[in-house]
Amino acid sequence: MSQPDALQQATERLDTAVDQLESFLRQVFTEADEGVSVAALKDQIRFLTEERDRLLSDLDAERNRARRLKAVNEEVSGRLEAVMVTLKDLMPAVPG
């Protein structure tokens, strides 16, 4: 999964969680006269906290992946450059 795809998915999950929270809060305020369950509020907070933690974990994983990819890219670029220099040095030795 590419970094932009993973970040897009994390953003979509966050949007979904926020939408669910808004919907829940609308319901809570609509039903305020009937009495709101503190347990239901705690469950919703726990769900959102877990989702936030998962999103942070995903973001950290993608950042680490991006760092590793950058390091590998730099190493491969260096090796390719060394090969090109070697090939240029060998070119005059080839009779032509």
Helices and strands as residue ranges (DSSP letters): H 3-30, G 32-34, H 38-90, G 91-93
